[in-house]
Amino acid sequence: MLAVVPPEYFPRLERVALALRAGRLVLADTFQYSRQSYHNRARLRNPQGWQWISVPLRAHQHGVPIDRAAIGQLRGWQRRHWRAFCYNYRTTPYFEFYEPRLEELFRQEWRTLGELTCATVLLTLQFFEIDVPVVHASELVGRPASMAEIARVLAADTLLLPEATAPIDRAAAPRVYALRFEEPVYRQHFEGFVPGMTALDLLFNVGPVEARALLEAHSQVVPL
């Protein structure tokens, strides 16, 4: 099954569960960047509940393809994001196993939102030990910029979509399935449970084996 989703900055659990169930994953970096989305921001658990970390973009990037949306020149944002991860997760059971590779990502220079968000998706999948083939829509012939166009270019006959995705053109993919996902309640480092965090929150707290088991137990592929 082919799954097609725009890349998120340190993706949420539903996106990781989708990759776990997919036979091939397309990071739709040709889709338009949208303000107030998860394209350039993620939520981290903190003592007060949660906080946003947001990648600064240059002005007038709304509607620009994600792979061409330019990251702003606000100094120190990478250092602040790394400090937020360290402050909130350094004493979780599994953070130290992933710390060097995560820190390396924040030491690199990033020019576009697409290259950064795709890198965070790939790193997250590696941390979860999910070995799914990944394709970037921007590298496909004609830079397809819709679900139907991507399915046609890849000659996909079966699509796997997040349950909330709008209906797809059946001519592009005769068989369409949805991932029904219910976010699991798990032990977090701070008191109580707050949903909607980056998937790394689950990983840092329970480790890859339990994390994958929870994703499998709380997701179901259903026909549309």
C-alpha positions as a Python dict, from the first residue, in 0.01 Angstrom:
ca = {
    (1, 'M'): (0, 0, 0),
    (2, 'L'): (119, 348, -90),
    (3, 'A'): (88, 615, 179),
    (4, 'V'): (111, 983, 80),
    (5, 'V'): (150, 1258, 342),
    (6, 'P'): (319, 1597, 356),
    (7, 'P'): (625, 1593, 584),
    (8, 'E'): (585, 1724, 937),
    (9, 'Y'): (852, 1874, 1160),
    (10, 'F'): (914, 1582, 1399),
    (11, 'P'): (592, 1402, 1299),
    (12, 'R'): (305, 1305, 1523),
    (13, 'L'): (222, 949, 1622),
    (14, 'E'): (-46, 904, 1357),
    (15, 'R'): (207, 974, 1082),
    (16, 'V'): (450, 717, 1224),
    (17, 'A'): (170, 461, 1256),
    (18, 'L'): (85, 524, 889),
    (19, 'A'): (446, 457, 787),
    (20, 'L'): (446, 140, 997),
    (21, 'R'): (146, 4, 803),
    (22, 'A'): (253, 124, 456),
    (23, 'G'): (440, -69, 189),
    (24, 'R'): (586, 256, 54),
    (25, 'L'): (573, 612, 186),
    (26, 'V'): (568, 930, -22),
    (27, 'L'): (668, 1249, 157),
    (28, 'A'): (457, 1498, -34),
    (29, 'D'): (699, 1791, -12),
    (30, 'T'): (542, 1940, -327),
    (31, 'F'): (222, 2015, -135),
    (32, 'Q'): (172, 2376, -29),
    (33, 'Y'): (299, 2499, 304),
    (34, 'S'): (16, 2609, 530),
    (35, 'R'): (40, 2836, 831),
    (36, 'Q'): (-87, 2699, 1162),
    (37, 'S'): (-9, 2344, 1048),
    (38, 'Y'): (244, 2088, 1166),
    (39, 'H'): (459, 2148, 858),
    (40, 'N'): (704, 2370, 1050),
    (41, 'R'): (623, 2309, 1414),
    (42, 'A'): (594, 2033, 1674),
    (43, 'R'): (470, 1997, 2029),
    (44, 'L'): (698, 1888, 2314),
    (45, 'R'): (584, 1776, 2659),
    (46, 'N'): (706, 2003, 2937),
    (47, 'P'): (637, 2052, 3312),
    (48, 'Q'): (356, 2300, 3239),
    (49, 'G'): (189, 2068, 2987),
    (50, 'W'): (336, 2127, 2642),
    (51, 'Q'): (512, 2382, 2423),
    (52, 'W'): (550, 2456, 2053),
    (53, 'I'): (883, 2458, 1874),
    (54, 'S'): (847, 2638, 1540),
    (55, 'V'): (1088, 2669, 1248),
    (56, 'P'): (1104, 3037, 1142),
    (57, 'L'): (1025, 3099, 776),
    (58, 'R'): (1078, 3397, 554),
    (59, 'A'): (780, 3621, 487),
    (60, 'H'): (511, 3523, 235),
    (61, 'Q'): (576, 3147, 238),
    (62, 'H'): (210, 3047, 281),
    (63, 'G'): (106, 2852, -30),
    (64, 'V'): (464, 2788, -144),
    (65, 'P'): (555, 2420, -202),
    (66, 'I'): (707, 2280, 119),
    (67, 'D'): (1032, 2189, -55),
    (68, 'R'): (1072, 2550, -169),
    (69, 'A'): (956, 2729, 147),
    (70, 'A'): (1261, 2924, 267),
    (71, 'I'): (1372, 2904, 627),
    (72, 'G'): (1420, 3247, 786),
    (73, 'Q'): (1744, 3388, 912),
    (74, 'L'): (1637, 3421, 1276),
    (75, 'R'): (1955, 3338, 1463),
    (76, 'G'): (1968, 3069, 1726),
    (77, 'W'): (1644, 2884, 1653),
    (78, 'Q'): (1824, 2550, 1615),
    (79, 'R'): (2002, 2598, 1946),
    (80, 'R'): (1673, 2685, 2117),
    (81, 'H'): (1499, 2379, 1974),
    (82, 'W'): (1783, 2154, 2085),
    (83, 'R'): (1776, 2307, 2433),
    (84, 'A'): (1401, 2243, 2450),
    (85, 'F'): (1452, 1874, 2369),
    (86, 'C'): (1730, 1845, 2627),
    (87, 'Y'): (1542, 2029, 2901),
    (88, 'N'): (1224, 1826, 2856),
    (89, 'Y'): (1360, 1483, 2769),
    (90, 'R'): (1717, 1436, 2888),
    (91, 'T'): (1607, 1246, 3199),
    (92, 'T'): (1358, 1022, 3017),
    (93, 'P'): (1457, 653, 3004),
    (94, 'Y'): (1561, 639, 2636),
    (95, 'F'): (1669, 989, 2534),
    (96, 'E'): (2042, 919, 2573),
    (97, 'F'): (2029, 646, 2308),
    (98, 'Y'): (1913, 895, 2044),
    (99, 'E'): (2080, 1214, 2170),
    (100, 'P'): (2392, 1216, 1948),
    (101, 'R'): (2202, 1173, 1619),
    (102, 'L'): (1934, 1421, 1719),
    (103, 'E'): (2193, 1679, 1818),
    (104, 'E'): (2369, 1631, 1485),
    (105, 'L'): (2051, 1731, 1302),
    (106, 'F'): (2040, 2061, 1493),
    (107, 'R'): (2404, 2132, 1410),
    (108, 'Q'): (2337, 2132, 1036),
    (109, 'E'): (2236, 2433, 830),
    (110, 'W'): (1899, 2406, 658),
    (111, 'R'): (1786, 2625, 369),
    (112, 'T'): (1435, 2500, 297),
    (113, 'L'): (1154, 2365, 508),
    (114, 'G'): (1127, 2060, 283),
    (115, 'E'): (1480, 1935, 337),
    (116, 'L'): (1452, 1990, 713),
    (117, 'T'): (1111, 1831, 767),
    (118, 'C'): (1191, 1533, 545),
    (119, 'A'): (1510, 1483, 748),
    (120, 'T'): (1314, 1483, 1075),
    (121, 'V'): (1066, 1230, 934),
    (122, 'L'): (1342, 998, 817),
    (123, 'L'): (1525, 1028, 1147),
    (124, 'T'): (1207, 954, 1341),
    (125, 'L'): (1139, 643, 1133),
    (126, 'Q'): (1497, 526, 1189),
    (127, 'F'): (1458, 577, 1563),
    (128, 'F'): (1137, 371, 1557),
    (129, 'E'): (1318, 109, 1345),
    (130, 'I'): (1059, 134, 1067),
    (131, 'D'): (1220, 22, 742),
    (132, 'V'): (969, 146, 484),
    (133, 'P'): (1083, 265, 138),
    (134, 'V'): (1050, 644, 125),
    (135, 'V'): (1004, 860, -187),
    (136, 'H'): (1010, 1240, -207),
    (137, 'A'): (737, 1380, -432),
    (138, 'S'): (976, 1655, -545),
    (139, 'E'): (1200, 1388, -700),
    (140, 'L'): (923, 1231, -907),
    (141, 'V'): (871, 1312, -1275),
    (142, 'G'): (673, 1634, -1312),
    (143, 'R'): (679, 1715, -940),
    (144, 'P'): (322, 1587, -879),
    (145, 'A'): (147, 1807, -624),
    (146, 'S'): (-171, 1619, -540),
    (147, 'M'): (-258, 1279, -401),
    (148, 'A'): (-411, 1165, -731),
    (149, 'E'): (-114, 1287, -938),
    (150, 'I'): (134, 1107, -715),
    (151, 'A'): (-68, 785, -734),
    (152, 'R'): (-77, 807, -1114),
    (153, 'V'): (296, 874, -1148),
    (154, 'L'): (377, 574, -929),
    (155, 'A'): (107, 357, -1090),
    (156, 'A'): (-33, 280, -746),
    (157, 'D'): (-342, 63, -731),
    (158, 'T'): (-377, 77, -351),
    (159, 'L'): (-359, 388, -134),
    (160, 'L'): (-337, 412, 244),
    (161, 'L'): (-444, 750, 382),
    (162, 'P'): (-499, 910, 722),
    (163, 'E'): (-865, 867, 813),
    (164, 'A'): (-931, 1242, 800),
    (165, 'T'): (-805, 1282, 441),
    (166, 'A'): (-1053, 1408, 183),
    (167, 'P'): (-1191, 1156, -74),
    (168, 'I'): (-944, 1055, -344),
    (169, 'D'): (-1003, 1017, -718),
    (170, 'R'): (-1089, 647, -758),
    (171, 'A'): (-955, 653, -1112),
    (172, 'A'): (-609, 715, -968),
    (173, 'A'): (-626, 432, -716),
    (174, 'P'): (-903, 173, -736),
    (175, 'R'): (-845, 52, -381),
    (176, 'V'): (-827, 309, -102),
    (177, 'Y'): (-780, 232, 265),
    (178, 'A'): (-773, 456, 570),
    (179, 'L'): (-565, 429, 884),
    (180, 'R'): (-794, 445, 1185),
    (181, 'F'): (-574, 562, 1470),
    (182, 'E'): (-652, 617, 1836),
    (183, 'E'): (-368, 780, 2024),
    (184, 'P'): (-251, 555, 2309),
    (185, 'V'): (-226, 680, 2665),
    (186, 'Y'): (125, 609, 2789),
    (187, 'R'): (350, 713, 3075),
    (188, 'Q'): (505, 1053, 3015),
    (189, 'H'): (795, 1205, 3201),
    (190, 'F'): (587, 1475, 3367),
    (191, 'E'): (272, 1429, 3572),
    (192, 'G'): (-41, 1338, 3381),
    (193, 'F'): (-86, 1264, 3013),
    (194, 'V'): (-107, 1521, 2732),
    (195, 'P'): (-189, 1396, 2377),
    (196, 'G'): (-69, 1538, 2047),
    (197, 'M'): (306, 1545, 2110),
    (198, 'T'): (575, 1463, 1857),
    (199, 'A'): (612, 1086, 1819),
    (200, 'L'): (954, 1115, 1981),
    (201, 'D'): (777, 1177, 2312),
    (202, 'L'): (650, 819, 2310),
    (203, 'L'): (987, 683, 2199),
    (204, 'F'): (1190, 865, 2465),
    (205, 'N'): (955, 746, 2739),
    (206, 'V'): (892, 381, 2652),
    (207, 'G'): (1157, 279, 2396),
    (208, 'P'): (1123, 140, 2042),
    (209, 'V'): (981, -205, 2119),
    (210, 'E'): (692, -86, 2335),
    (211, 'A'): (638, 217, 2111),
    (212, 'R'): (591, 4, 1800),
    (213, 'A'): (363, -236, 1988),
    (214, 'L'): (144, 54, 2101),
    (215, 'L'): (122, 193, 1748),
    (216, 'E'): (22, -145, 1609),
    (217, 'A'): (-237, -201, 1884),
    (218, 'H'): (-396, 142, 1835),
    (219, 'S'): (-413, 152, 1455),
    (220, 'Q'): (-631, -32, 1209),
    (221, 'V'): (-644, -33, 829),
    (222, 'V'): (-1001, -9, 700),
    (223, 'P'): (-1139, 15, 344),
    (224, 'L'): (-1294, 341, 223),
}
